[in-house]
Amino acid sequence: MHISDFSSDIRDRIQWTREKVAKLHAELPANQLVVWTAGNVSERVEGEDLFVIKPSGVRYDELEPGKMVVCDLDGNKIDDDTSKGLNPSSDTAAHAYVYRHMSEVGGVVHTHSPYATAFSAVRKPISCVLTMIADEFGGEIPVGPFAIIGDDSIGRGIVETLKSSRSPAVLMANHGPFTVGQDATAAVKAAVMVEEVAKTVAIANSLGGAVPVESDAIDKLWERYQNVYGQN
């Protein structure tokens, strides 16, 4: 299928998503979550079984909307003229699996941010020892299974781990964090926040060990932050 086969309304939504995803990628190096070409952001095209993702191996300062790759939910690239010759991210199969199996997810992000990735390397969850962790993640940030890049094994690990957690982030063993959200903006925020709390917890542990927040307080903090915090 070629992108020109879609209606003008769908093409407009694809273009809007490409512009948004291209812009959001700038947040990853700006927040020191990636180096060189590592990491990726994707977002569903509203109302369609499509998503937009970063091309593989392209530097962040070279990214622009026309280079964003459009894929179906099986991870197959939709042909078009602007991204011709560009392959989608090597993590595309993982993103596609998440979208197929988590209908509430509209955005997925993967980074190799240093502190969060360090927790994944030692296969330790980030314990809920901060009110910020309770607010943003609803409890500990879990570790997912080790999986090899290339097929949907990583996606399966993400889905299986997150289905029993309130966390929008999972630390895939020996790999790094993946985050999800209702859209790509929310997933990028989660990626920024997971690195922030990973750094703080690592420092706290070096000072003698962080003290966990009690479970009833975690529930209260989560409920307040999700339903009261911010503007209506």
Disulfide bonds with the S-S distance in Angstrom:
none
